[in-house]
Structure formats: structure tokens, C-alpha cells
Amino acid sequence: MVNKLWQHGPEVISARNTAMLEAVADLPPIVISDLSGVSASSALRWARFAQDSWMDYLAACSNDDDGCS
């Protein structure tokens, strides 16, 4: 699948990654798995990645004098 996406340029992969991060932020991984056709373990990894990304960002904001504003 990734090879087919690369044929259309890196913008497509970036868009897919953004869409997956948005989806796992709103829906449980098992639902993402059913809707997108990825494995349940892959959807769970995406969910952990999305959660970790926000946790790192929020932790950085709490240590920032400006509060990431």
C-alpha cells in the first residue's frame, strides 16, 4: 500500500498519516481497524503514537513559561 501511495507523492502519505492520527484521537482503535482495514495491532500502535505525541506536547507546555500559546 505504501508503494502505491508513494507513486502519488509524499503529500499523500502525509495526508494519510494526518487522517489516521485524527481518527484514532476520536475513535477506539478497534473501530479504526474495522473501518480502514488495518490490523488491530496497527490501529493500537497508531493510537499509542497519537496519545504519546499529545502527552509529550502537553508536558512541554507545562514546562514552558508561555504555556505553548
C-alpha positions as MATLAB code, in Angstrom:
seq = 'MVNKLWQHGPEVISARNTAMLEAVADLPPIVISDLSGVSASSALRWARFAQDSWMDYLAACSNDDDGCS';
ca = [
       0.000    0.000    0.000;
       2.801    2.401    0.872;
       4.430    1.818   -2.508;
       1.209    2.759   -4.275;
       0.912    5.889   -2.133;
       4.482    6.918   -2.938;
       3.607    6.865   -6.642;
       1.328    9.819   -5.940;
       3.908   11.724   -3.928;
       4.828   12.171   -0.294;
       1.900   14.552    0.226;
      -0.486   11.598    0.015;
       1.345    9.702    2.753;
       1.420   12.802    4.907;
      -2.324   13.211    4.416;
      -2.928    9.549    5.285;
      -0.856    9.863    8.458;
      -2.708   13.002    9.499;
      -6.058   11.347    8.845;
      -5.057    8.292   10.898;
      -3.924   10.454   13.819;
      -7.183   12.394   13.720;
      -9.216    9.193   13.539;
      -7.525    7.472   16.473;
      -7.985   10.609   18.548;
     -11.768   10.318   18.119;
     -12.467    6.591   17.788;
     -11.313    3.415   19.551;
      -8.533    1.532   17.745;
     -10.764   -1.482   17.021;
     -13.207    0.765   15.143;
     -10.326    2.268   13.151;
      -9.189   -1.263   12.356;
     -12.612   -2.233   11.032;
     -13.117    0.971    9.050;
      -9.672    1.294    7.493;
      -8.711   -2.340    7.053;
      -5.506   -2.100    9.113;
      -4.805   -4.742   11.715;
      -5.997   -4.203   15.266;
      -2.387   -4.101   16.474;
      -1.528   -1.454   13.885;
      -4.502    0.662   14.927;
      -3.440    0.295   18.548;
       0.098    1.439   17.677;
      -1.364    4.495   15.914;
      -3.468    5.267   18.977;
      -0.456    4.984   21.268;
       1.566    7.176   18.922;
      -1.158    9.822   18.882;
      -1.513    9.713   22.651;
       2.237    9.836   23.218;
       2.571   12.774   20.858;
      -0.002   14.802   22.779;
       1.417   13.800   26.140;
       4.883   14.960   25.094;
       3.445   18.203   23.769;
       1.420   18.853   26.914;
       4.402   18.055   29.115;
       6.496   20.528   27.130;
       3.761   23.145   27.510;
       3.631   22.711   31.261;
       7.382   23.316   31.425;
       7.217   26.316   29.098;
       6.887   29.816   30.552;
       4.462   30.819   27.784;
       2.364   27.664   28.108;
       2.756   26.879   24.370;
       0.421   29.718   23.473;
];
